Amino acid sequence: MKYLTLAFMLAIVGCAHVDQSAQTQSVVGSPYEHYLPQATPSETNRVEFPEGYSIVSPAGWTARTIAIGDFLKDYVADQIVIEGHETDEYPPRITIQHLGPKENAQFTSGQGLADGWTSTQFQGQPALSRFLAGYGSRRAIRGTCQPWLTQELFFECDGNGFILSFDMRNADKDEPYYKQPVPIIEQYFETFRYKAPKK
């Protein structure tokens, strides 16, 4: 799928309210638990972007815009990354991709159901979600391991397609620590809002 290659090239990175304690019960002894947001979303940390969307950022994380070349605009119109400050090759980050018309058409036509995407609901509307736990170096394929998890959500707002992604380190040599979507990340995704900017 073009999105997978595109997301990698750009170096990116269900939605009910869940108590944060439920998230910590799903894993015991993860050395990367502190990579996750340490508090539930607070409106005082909402970050707004000129493209018309906003989201609550975890406290202390830093937002930056990823430059998108004109030749990619049909696939990703614009992209924002909100990063934690852990010194790691795979730091925690939330990515917002505002899809271009060609990439959005692939998802809305049903092609997005490949590669682990499944149907879900987001803010009362049909959506697609995916969770990849990653794996450690002992399961490396052709010398390459994927020690990070990826939690993603595709949805549309007013005809605009968006992908919200969360990535962070999740494995060392053996099995990944988090093996299911992380509830606190779902809470942050739920804070996404979009209002088309006036032309």
TORRO-653212 format. One line per 5 residues: number of its first residue (from 1); their letters; for each residue y, x, z of N, C-alpha, C, O. Coordinates in Angstrom, 1 decimal. Atoms other than C-alpha are relative to their C-alpha. Layout:
% residues N
NUM) a) Y X Z Y X Z Y X Z Y X Z ~ ...
This chain:
% residues 199
1) mkylt) -1.2 0.8 0.0 0.0 0.0 0.0 1.2 0.9 0.0 1.3 1.9 0.7 ~ -1.1 -0.8 0.1 3.4 1.3 -0.9 0.7 0.2 1.3 1.3 1.3 1.6 ~ -0.7 -0.1 -1.3 4.8 0.6 2.6 -0.5 1.2 0.8 0.3 1.9 1.4 ~ 0.6 -1.0 -0.9 2.4 3.0 4.3 0.6 1.4 -0.4 1.0 2.1 0.4 ~ -0.5 -1.2 0.5 3.4 5.9 2.1 1.5 0.1 0.3 2.0 1.2 0.7
6) lafml) -1.5 0.1 -0.2 7.1 4.9 2.3 0.3 0.3 1.4 1.3 1.0 1.7 ~ -0.3 -0.2 -1.5 7.1 4.7 6.1 -0.3 1.4 0.4 0.5 1.9 1.2 ~ 0.2 -1.4 -0.4 5.5 8.1 6.4 1.0 0.9 -0.6 1.5 1.8 0.1 ~ -1.1 -0.8 0.6 8.0 9.6 3.9 1.3 -0.1 0.8 2.0 0.9 0.9 ~ -1.2 0.1 -0.7 10.8 8.2 5.9 -0.1 0.4 1.5 0.9 0.3 2.2
11) aivgc) 0.3 -0.5 -1.3 9.3 9.6 9.1 0.2 -1.0 1.1 0.9 -0.7 2.1 ~ -0.1 1.0 -1.1 9.1 6.4 11.1 -1.0 0.2 1.0 -2.0 0.8 1.4 ~ 0.9 0.5 -0.7 7.9 5.3 13.1 -0.2 -0.9 -1.2 -1.1 -1.7 -1.1 ~ 0.0 0.9 -1.2 2.6 -12.4 19.0 1.2 0.2 0.9 1.4 1.4 1.0 ~ -1.1 -0.6 -0.7 5.6 -12.3 21.2 0.5 -0.9 1.1 1.6 -1.2 1.3
16) ahvdq) -0.3 0.7 -1.2 5.5 -14.2 24.4 0.5 0.9 1.1 0.2 2.1 1.1 ~ -0.4 -0.7 -1.1 7.2 -13.1 27.5 -1.2 0.4 0.9 -1.9 -0.5 1.4 ~ 1.1 -0.4 -0.8 4.7 -11.0 29.5 0.6 0.9 1.1 1.4 1.7 0.9 ~ -0.5 -0.8 -1.1 5.3 -9.5 33.0 -0.4 1.4 -0.2 -1.5 1.7 -0.7 ~ 0.2 -1.4 0.3 5.5 -5.7 32.8 -1.3 0.5 0.7 -1.9 1.4 0.3
21) saqtq) 1.2 -0.5 -0.7 2.7 -5.3 35.4 -1.2 -0.2 -0.8 -2.2 0.5 -0.6 ~ 1.2 0.3 0.8 0.2 -6.8 32.9 -0.2 1.2 -1.0 -1.3 1.6 -1.3 ~ 0.1 -1.1 0.9 1.0 -3.9 30.6 -0.6 1.2 0.6 -1.4 1.9 0.0 ~ 0.5 -1.2 -0.7 0.2 -1.2 33.2 -1.5 -0.2 0.4 -2.2 0.7 0.6 ~ 1.4 0.2 -0.3 -3.1 -2.9 34.0 -0.9 0.2 -1.1 -2.1 0.4 -0.9
26) svvgs) 0.9 -0.1 1.1 -4.4 -2.5 30.5 -0.5 1.4 -0.2 -1.5 1.7 -0.9 ~ 0.4 -1.4 0.1 -4.7 1.3 30.9 0.2 0.6 1.4 1.1 0.4 2.1 ~ -0.1 -0.6 -1.2 -5.4 3.4 33.9 0.0 1.5 -0.2 -0.8 2.1 -0.9 ~ 0.0 -1.4 0.1 -4.3 7.0 34.1 0.5 0.6 -1.3 0.2 1.8 -1.7 ~ -0.6 -0.6 1.3 -2.5 7.4 30.7 1.1 1.0 0.4 2.0 0.6 1.1
31) pyehy) -1.1 -1.0 -0.3 -0.4 10.6 30.9 1.3 -0.4 -0.8 2.3 0.3 -0.5 ~ -1.2 0.3 0.8 2.0 8.9 28.5 0.6 -1.4 0.4 1.4 -1.9 -0.4 ~ -0.6 1.3 -0.4 2.8 5.7 30.4 1.5 0.1 0.2 2.2 -0.9 -0.1 ~ -1.5 -0.1 -0.2 6.3 7.1 31.2 0.7 0.0 -1.3 1.9 0.0 -1.4 ~ -0.6 0.1 1.3 6.9 7.1 27.4 0.5 -1.4 -0.3 1.4 -1.6 -1.1
36) lpqat) -0.4 1.4 0.2 7.1 3.3 27.5 1.3 -0.3 0.7 1.7 0.3 1.7 ~ -1.2 0.5 -0.8 10.3 1.5 28.5 -0.4 -0.3 1.4 -1.5 -0.9 1.6 ~ 0.4 0.2 -1.4 10.3 1.4 32.3 0.6 -1.3 0.6 0.4 -1.5 1.8 ~ -0.6 1.3 -0.5 12.1 -2.0 32.6 -0.1 -1.0 -1.1 -0.1 -0.6 -2.3 ~ 0.0 1.1 1.0 12.0 -5.3 30.8 1.4 0.0 -0.7 2.3 0.5 -0.1
41) psetn) -1.2 0.0 0.7 14.7 -5.9 28.2 1.2 -0.6 0.8 1.0 -1.6 1.4 ~ -1.3 0.5 -0.7 18.3 -6.4 29.5 1.0 -0.1 -1.1 1.3 0.8 -1.9 ~ -1.0 0.2 1.0 21.0 -7.9 27.3 1.2 1.0 0.0 1.8 1.2 -1.0 ~ -1.0 -1.0 -0.1 23.4 -5.3 28.6 -0.3 1.2 -0.9 0.7 2.0 -1.2 ~ 0.4 -1.1 0.8 21.5 -2.8 26.4 -0.2 -0.4 -1.5 -0.8 0.3 -2.3
46) rvefp) 0.2 0.4 1.4 21.7 -4.8 23.1 0.9 0.9 -0.9 2.0 1.2 -0.6 ~ -0.7 -0.9 1.0 22.6 -2.6 20.1 0.1 -0.8 -1.2 -0.8 -1.4 -1.7 ~ -0.3 0.7 1.2 24.2 -4.2 17.1 0.3 1.0 -1.2 0.9 2.0 -1.0 ~ -0.2 -0.8 1.2 24.2 -2.8 13.6 0.7 -0.7 -1.1 0.7 -1.9 -1.2 ~ -0.9 0.6 1.0 26.6 -3.4 10.7 -0.8 -0.9 -1.0 -0.2 -1.8 -1.6
51) egysi) 0.8 0.7 1.0 23.7 -4.8 8.5 -0.3 -1.4 0.5 -0.9 -2.2 -0.2 ~ 0.1 1.3 -0.5 23.7 -7.9 10.7 -1.1 -0.3 1.0 -1.3 -1.4 1.5 ~ 1.0 0.2 -0.9 20.8 -7.3 13.0 0.3 0.7 1.3 1.1 1.6 1.4 ~ -0.2 -0.6 -1.3 20.6 -6.4 16.7 -1.4 0.0 0.7 -2.2 -0.8 0.4 ~ 1.2 0.0 -0.8 17.9 -5.6 19.3 0.4 0.7 1.3 1.3 1.4 1.4
56) vspag) -0.2 -0.6 -1.3 17.8 -4.7 23.0 -0.7 1.4 0.0 -1.9 1.5 -0.4 ~ 0.5 -1.4 -0.1 17.3 -0.9 23.4 -0.5 0.2 1.4 0.1 -0.2 2.4 ~ 0.4 -0.4 -1.3 15.3 0.5 26.3 1.1 0.9 0.6 1.8 1.6 -0.1 ~ -1.0 -0.7 -0.6 17.7 2.0 28.8 -0.1 1.5 -0.2 -1.2 2.1 0.0 ~ 0.0 -1.5 0.2 18.7 5.6 27.9 -0.5 0.5 -1.3 -0.4 1.7 -1.6
61) wtart) 0.4 -0.4 1.3 17.2 5.6 24.5 1.2 0.1 -1.0 2.2 -0.5 -0.8 ~ -1.1 -0.3 0.9 19.3 6.7 21.5 -0.3 -0.6 -1.4 -1.4 -0.4 -1.9 ~ 0.2 0.6 1.4 19.8 4.8 18.2 0.7 0.9 -1.0 1.7 1.5 -0.8 ~ -0.6 -0.7 1.1 20.4 6.5 14.9 -0.4 -0.7 -1.3 -1.4 -1.3 -1.4 ~ 0.2 0.6 1.3 20.6 5.4 11.3 -0.8 1.1 -0.9 -0.4 2.2 -0.9
66) iaigd) 0.7 -0.9 1.0 18.1 6.9 8.7 0.6 -0.2 -1.3 0.6 -1.4 -1.8 ~ -0.6 0.1 1.3 19.7 7.6 5.4 -1.1 -0.4 -1.0 -2.2 0.3 -1.0 ~ 0.9 0.5 1.0 17.9 5.8 2.5 0.6 0.3 -1.4 1.6 -0.1 -1.7 ~ -0.5 -0.3 1.4 18.2 7.2 -1.0 0.0 -1.2 -0.9 -0.8 -2.1 -0.7 ~ -0.1 1.1 0.9 19.2 4.9 -3.7 -1.3 -0.4 -0.7 -1.6 -1.6 -1.0
71) flkdy) 1.3 0.2 0.8 15.8 5.3 -5.5 -1.0 -0.7 0.9 -2.0 -1.2 0.4 ~ 0.9 0.7 -0.9 14.1 3.8 -2.4 0.5 -1.4 0.4 -0.2 -2.1 1.1 ~ -0.6 1.2 -0.6 16.4 0.8 -1.8 -0.7 -1.3 -0.4 -0.6 -2.3 0.3 ~ 0.8 1.2 0.3 14.1 -1.6 -3.6 -1.2 -0.2 1.0 -1.8 -1.3 1.1 ~ 1.1 0.1 -1.0 11.5 -0.9 -0.8 0.5 0.0 1.4 0.0 -0.8 2.2
76) vadqi) -0.7 0.0 -1.4 13.7 -0.1 2.3 1.5 0.0 -0.2 2.0 1.0 -0.7 ~ -1.5 0.1 0.2 17.3 -1.3 2.2 0.7 0.8 1.0 1.7 1.5 0.7 ~ -0.6 -0.8 -1.0 18.2 0.3 5.5 -1.0 0.1 1.2 -1.9 -0.7 1.3 ~ 0.9 -0.3 -1.1 16.5 1.7 8.6 0.7 0.6 1.2 1.6 1.4 1.1 ~ -0.6 -0.5 -1.3 17.4 2.3 12.3 -1.2 0.5 0.8 -2.3 -0.1 0.8
81) viegh) 1.0 -0.5 -0.9 15.4 4.4 14.8 0.7 0.0 1.4 1.8 0.6 1.5 ~ -0.5 0.0 -1.4 15.8 4.0 18.6 -1.1 0.9 0.7 -2.2 0.5 0.8 ~ 0.9 -0.9 -0.5 14.2 7.0 20.3 0.1 0.3 1.5 1.2 0.3 2.1 ~ 0.0 -0.5 -1.3 13.2 8.0 23.8 0.2 1.5 0.0 0.3 2.1 -1.1 ~ -0.4 -1.4 0.0 14.0 11.5 25.0 -1.1 1.0 0.5 -0.8 2.1 0.9
86) etdey) 1.0 -0.9 -0.3 10.6 13.0 25.7 -0.1 1.1 -1.0 0.0 0.9 -2.2 ~ 0.1 -1.2 0.9 10.2 16.5 24.3 -1.5 0.0 -0.5 -2.3 0.7 0.1 ~ 1.3 0.1 0.5 7.1 15.8 22.2 0.1 -0.1 -1.5 1.1 -0.6 -2.1 ~ 0.1 0.2 1.4 6.1 16.0 18.6 0.0 -1.4 -0.5 0.4 -1.8 -1.6 ~ 0.1 1.4 0.2 5.4 12.3 18.8 0.7 -0.8 1.1 0.1 -1.4 1.9
91) pprit) -0.7 0.7 -1.1 8.2 10.9 21.0 -0.1 -1.5 -0.2 -0.3 -2.0 -1.3 ~ 0.0 1.5 0.2 8.4 7.1 21.6 1.2 -0.4 -0.8 2.3 0.1 -0.6 ~ -1.1 0.5 0.8 10.5 5.2 19.1 -0.3 -1.4 -0.5 -1.4 -1.7 -0.9 ~ 0.0 1.3 0.6 11.3 1.8 17.9 0.7 0.1 -1.3 1.8 0.6 -1.4 ~ -0.7 -0.1 1.3 12.1 1.5 14.2 0.2 -1.4 -0.6 -0.7 -2.2 -0.5
96) iqhlg) -0.3 1.3 0.7 13.7 -1.4 12.4 0.2 0.4 -1.5 1.1 1.2 -1.9 ~ -0.2 -0.2 1.5 13.2 -1.4 8.6 0.4 -1.4 -0.6 -0.3 -2.4 -0.4 ~ -0.4 1.1 0.8 15.1 -3.9 6.6 -0.5 0.2 -1.4 0.0 1.1 -2.1 ~ 0.6 -0.3 1.3 13.0 -4.2 3.5 0.8 -0.4 -1.2 1.6 -1.3 -1.2 ~ -0.6 0.4 1.2 14.2 -4.2 0.0 -0.8 -1.0 -0.7 -1.9 -1.4 -0.2
101) pkena) 0.6 1.1 0.6 13.2 -6.9 -2.5 -1.4 0.2 -0.5 -2.3 -0.7 -0.4 ~ 1.3 -0.3 0.5 10.1 -5.2 -3.9 -1.0 0.0 1.1 -2.1 -0.6 1.0 ~ 0.9 -0.1 -1.1 8.5 -4.4 -0.6 -0.2 -1.3 0.7 -1.3 -1.7 1.1 ~ 0.0 1.3 -0.6 9.4 -7.7 0.9 -0.9 -1.0 -0.8 -1.7 -1.8 -0.2 ~ 0.9 0.9 0.9 7.7 -9.5 -2.1 -1.5 0.3 0.2 -2.3 -0.6 0.2
106) qftsg) 1.4 -0.3 -0.2 4.5 -7.6 -1.4 -0.6 -0.7 1.2 -1.7 -1.2 1.2 ~ 0.4 0.6 -1.2 4.3 -8.9 2.1 -0.1 -1.5 -0.1 -1.0 -2.1 0.3 ~ 0.0 1.5 0.1 5.3 -12.5 1.4 -1.0 -0.5 -1.0 -1.4 -1.7 -0.9 ~ 1.0 0.5 1.0 2.8 -12.7 -1.5 -1.4 0.1 0.6 -2.4 -0.3 0.0 ~ 1.3 -0.1 -0.7 0.0 -11.9 1.0 -0.6 1.4 -0.1 -1.7 1.6 0.5
111) qglad) 0.6 -1.3 0.1 -0.6 -8.3 0.0 0.1 0.8 1.3 -0.6 1.8 1.5 ~ -0.2 -0.6 -1.2 0.6 -7.3 3.4 -1.2 -0.1 1.0 -1.3 0.5 2.0 ~ 1.1 0.2 -0.9 -2.7 -8.5 4.9 -1.0 1.1 -0.1 -2.0 1.1 0.7 ~ 0.9 -1.1 0.1 -4.5 -5.4 3.8 0.4 1.0 1.1 1.4 0.9 1.8 ~ -0.2 -1.1 -0.9 -4.8 -2.3 6.0 0.3 -0.4 1.5 1.1 0.2 2.2
116) gwtst) 0.0 0.4 -1.4 -5.2 -4.1 9.3 1.0 -1.0 0.4 1.1 -1.4 1.6 ~ -0.9 1.0 -0.3 -2.4 -6.6 9.1 -0.6 -1.4 0.2 -1.6 -1.7 -0.5 ~ 0.6 1.3 -0.3 -3.2 -10.0 10.6 1.1 -1.0 0.2 2.2 -0.7 0.6 ~ -1.0 1.1 -0.2 -1.4 -13.4 10.7 0.3 -0.2 1.5 -0.6 -0.2 2.3 ~ -0.4 0.3 -1.4 0.6 -14.2 13.8 1.3 -0.9 -0.1 1.6 -1.4 -1.2
121) qfqgq) -1.3 0.7 -0.1 3.8 -16.0 14.9 1.0 0.9 0.7 0.7 1.6 1.6 ~ -1.1 -0.7 -0.7 7.2 -14.5 15.8 1.2 -0.9 0.0 1.7 -1.3 -1.1 ~ -1.1 0.9 -0.1 10.0 -16.5 17.1 -0.2 -1.3 -0.7 0.7 -1.9 -1.3 ~ 0.3 1.3 0.5 8.3 -19.7 16.0 -0.3 0.0 -1.5 -0.4 -1.1 -2.1 ~ 0.2 0.0 1.4 7.8 -18.5 12.4 -1.2 0.9 -0.4 -1.6 1.7 0.4
126) palsr) 1.2 -0.8 0.4 4.8 -17.1 10.5 0.4 1.5 -0.1 1.5 1.8 -0.6 ~ -0.3 -1.4 0.0 4.6 -13.3 10.7 -1.3 0.8 -0.2 -2.4 0.1 -0.2 ~ 1.2 -0.8 0.1 2.1 -10.4 10.3 0.2 1.1 1.1 1.3 1.6 1.4 ~ 0.0 -1.0 -1.0 1.2 -7.9 13.0 -1.1 1.0 -0.2 -2.1 0.7 -0.9 ~ 1.0 -1.0 0.2 -0.8 -4.7 13.2 0.1 1.0 1.2 1.2 1.3 1.7
131) flagy) 0.0 -1.0 -1.0 -1.9 -2.3 15.9 -1.0 1.1 -0.3 -2.2 0.8 -0.6 ~ 0.9 -1.2 0.2 -3.4 1.2 15.3 0.1 0.9 1.2 1.2 1.4 1.5 ~ 0.0 -0.7 -1.2 -4.4 3.0 18.4 0.1 1.6 -0.2 0.4 2.3 0.7 ~ 0.0 -1.5 0.2 -4.7 6.5 16.8 -1.3 0.6 0.6 -2.2 -0.1 1.1 ~ 1.2 -0.7 -0.5 -7.3 9.1 17.7 0.3 1.5 0.2 1.2 2.0 -0.3
136) gsrra) -0.2 -1.4 -0.4 -7.6 12.6 19.1 -0.6 1.0 -0.9 -1.2 0.6 -1.9 ~ 0.3 -1.1 0.9 -8.4 16.0 17.6 -1.6 0.1 -0.2 -2.0 0.6 -1.2 ~ 1.4 -0.1 0.2 -12.2 15.6 18.1 -0.5 -1.0 -1.1 -1.6 -0.9 -1.6 ~ 0.3 0.9 1.1 -12.1 12.8 15.6 0.8 0.3 -1.3 0.9 -0.5 -2.2 ~ -0.9 -0.4 1.2 -9.9 14.7 13.1 -0.8 -0.2 -1.3 -2.0 0.2 -1.4
141) irgtc) 0.6 0.1 1.3 -10.6 13.9 9.5 0.7 1.0 -0.9 1.9 1.0 -1.1 ~ -0.5 -1.1 0.9 -10.3 16.9 7.2 1.1 0.8 0.8 2.1 1.2 0.2 ~ -0.9 -0.8 -0.8 -8.5 18.7 10.1 1.2 -0.7 0.4 2.1 -0.1 1.1 ~ -1.3 0.7 -0.4 -5.9 16.0 10.6 -0.4 -1.1 1.0 -1.2 -1.9 0.8 ~ 0.2 1.0 -0.9 -5.8 13.9 13.7 1.3 -0.9 0.1 2.3 -0.5 -0.5
146) qpwlt) -1.1 0.9 -0.2 -3.5 10.9 14.5 0.1 -0.4 1.4 -0.4 -1.5 1.8 ~ 0.0 0.2 -1.5 -2.7 11.1 18.2 1.0 -1.0 0.4 1.3 -1.1 1.6 ~ -1.0 0.9 -0.4 -0.1 8.4 18.1 -0.4 -1.4 -0.3 -1.3 -1.7 -1.2 ~ 0.3 1.4 0.3 -0.3 4.6 18.3 1.1 -0.6 -0.8 2.3 0.0 -0.8 ~ -1.0 0.7 0.8 1.6 2.3 15.9 -0.2 -1.5 0.3 -1.3 -2.1 0.1
151) qelff) -0.1 1.4 -0.3 2.5 -1.3 16.9 1.0 -0.6 -0.9 2.2 -0.2 -0.8 ~ -0.9 0.4 1.0 4.1 -3.2 14.0 0.0 -1.6 -0.1 -0.9 -2.3 0.2 ~ -0.2 1.5 0.2 5.5 -6.7 13.2 0.8 -0.1 -1.3 1.9 0.4 -1.4 ~ -0.8 0.3 1.2 6.6 -8.0 9.8 0.3 -1.5 0.1 -0.5 -2.3 0.5 ~ -0.5 1.4 0.0 8.7 -11.2 9.5 1.2 -0.1 -0.9 1.7 0.9 -1.3
156) ecdgn) -1.1 0.2 0.8 11.4 -12.8 7.5 1.1 -0.8 0.8 0.8 -1.6 1.7 ~ -1.1 0.7 -0.6 14.9 -14.0 8.6 0.9 -0.3 -1.2 1.4 0.6 -1.8 ~ -0.9 0.3 1.1 17.0 -15.9 6.0 -0.4 0.7 -1.3 0.5 1.1 -2.0 ~ 0.4 -0.6 1.2 14.9 -14.5 3.2 0.0 1.5 0.0 -0.3 2.2 -1.0 ~ 0.0 -1.5 -0.2 15.3 -10.9 4.5 -1.3 0.4 0.7 -1.6 -0.1 1.8
161) gfils) 1.2 -0.4 -0.6 12.1 -9.1 5.3 0.3 1.2 1.0 1.1 2.1 0.6 ~ -0.2 -1.1 -1.0 11.9 -6.8 8.4 -1.3 0.5 0.5 -2.3 -0.3 0.6 ~ 1.2 -0.6 -0.7 9.3 -4.5 9.9 0.5 0.7 1.3 1.4 1.6 1.2 ~ -0.2 -0.7 -1.3 9.6 -3.6 13.6 -1.2 0.8 0.3 -2.3 0.3 0.3 ~ 1.1 -0.9 -0.3 7.5 -0.6 14.6 0.3 0.7 1.3 1.4 1.0 1.6
166) fdmrn) -0.1 -0.8 -1.2 6.8 1.2 17.8 -1.1 1.1 -0.1 -2.2 0.8 -0.4 ~ 0.9 -1.2 0.1 5.2 4.7 17.8 0.1 0.8 1.3 1.2 1.0 1.8 ~ -0.1 -1.0 -1.0 4.3 7.1 20.6 -1.4 0.7 0.1 -2.4 0.2 -0.4 ~ 1.3 -0.8 -0.2 1.6 9.7 21.6 -0.9 -0.9 0.8 -0.5 -1.5 1.8 ~ 1.0 0.9 -0.6 -1.6 7.9 22.6 -1.4 0.7 0.1 -2.3 0.0 0.7
171) adkde) 1.3 -0.6 0.0 -4.5 10.4 22.3 0.2 1.5 0.1 1.2 2.1 -0.4 ~ 0.0 -1.4 0.0 -5.3 14.0 23.0 -1.3 0.5 -0.8 -1.3 0.4 -2.0 ~ 1.2 -0.4 0.7 -8.8 15.3 22.2 -1.0 -1.1 -0.2 -1.7 -1.1 -1.2 ~ 1.1 1.0 0.1 -10.8 12.2 22.8 0.6 -1.4 -0.4 1.5 -1.5 -1.3 ~ -0.3 1.4 0.4 -10.3 8.4 22.7 1.5 -0.3 0.4 2.0 0.4 1.3
176) pyykq) -1.4 0.4 -0.3 -6.8 6.8 22.7 0.1 -0.7 1.4 -0.9 -1.3 1.8 ~ -0.1 0.7 -1.3 -5.5 5.5 26.0 0.3 -1.5 -0.1 -0.4 -2.3 0.5 ~ -0.3 1.4 0.2 -3.9 2.3 24.9 -0.8 -0.5 -1.3 -0.7 0.1 -2.3 ~ 0.8 0.5 1.1 -6.3 0.3 22.7 0.3 -1.4 -0.4 -0.4 -2.0 -1.3 ~ -0.4 1.3 0.4 -4.5 -3.0 22.4 1.6 0.0 0.0 2.2 0.9 0.6
181) pvpii) -1.5 0.0 0.0 -0.8 -3.9 21.7 0.5 0.0 1.4 0.0 -0.6 2.3 ~ -0.6 -0.2 -1.3 1.5 -3.0 24.5 1.0 -1.2 0.3 1.9 -1.3 -0.4 ~ -0.9 1.2 -0.2 3.1 -6.2 26.0 1.5 0.3 0.2 2.3 -0.5 -0.3 ~ -1.5 -0.3 -0.1 6.4 -4.5 27.0 0.7 0.2 -1.3 1.8 -0.1 -1.5 ~ -0.6 -0.2 1.3 6.9 -3.5 23.4 0.2 -1.4 -0.7 1.2 -1.6 -1.4
186) eqyfe) -0.2 1.3 0.6 6.3 -7.1 22.3 1.3 -0.7 0.6 1.9 -1.4 -0.1 ~ -1.3 0.5 -0.6 9.1 -8.1 24.8 1.2 0.5 -0.7 2.2 -0.2 -1.0 ~ -1.2 -0.6 0.7 11.5 -5.7 23.1 0.1 -0.5 -1.4 1.2 -0.8 -1.9 ~ 0.0 0.6 1.4 10.5 -6.9 19.6 0.6 -1.4 0.1 1.4 -1.8 -0.8 ~ -0.4 1.3 -0.1 11.2 -10.4 20.8 1.6 -0.1 0.1 2.1 -1.2 -0.3
191) tfryk) -1.5 0.0 -0.1 14.9 -9.5 21.4 0.7 0.2 -1.4 2.0 0.1 -1.4 ~ -0.6 -0.2 1.4 15.5 -8.9 17.6 0.8 -1.3 -0.4 0.3 -2.4 -0.2 ~ -0.8 1.1 0.5 18.3 -11.1 16.2 0.6 0.5 -1.4 0.9 1.6 -1.6 ~ -0.6 -0.3 1.3 19.6 -11.3 12.6 1.0 -1.1 -0.4 0.7 -2.3 -0.3 ~ -1.0 0.9 0.6 22.7 -12.9 11.2 0.6 0.7 -1.2 1.2 1.8 -1.1
196) apkk) -0.5 -0.7 1.2 23.6 -12.1 7.6 1.5 0.3 0.1 2.3 -0.6 0.4 ~ -1.4 -0.4 0.0 26.9 -10.2 7.4 0.8 -0.8 -1.1 0.2 -1.1 -2.1 ~ -0.9 0.7 1.0 29.8 -12.0 5.7 0.3 1.0 -1.1 0.7 2.1 -0.9 ~ -0.3 -0.8 1.2 30.4 -10.7 2.2 1.5 -0.1 -0.4 1.9 0.5 -1.3
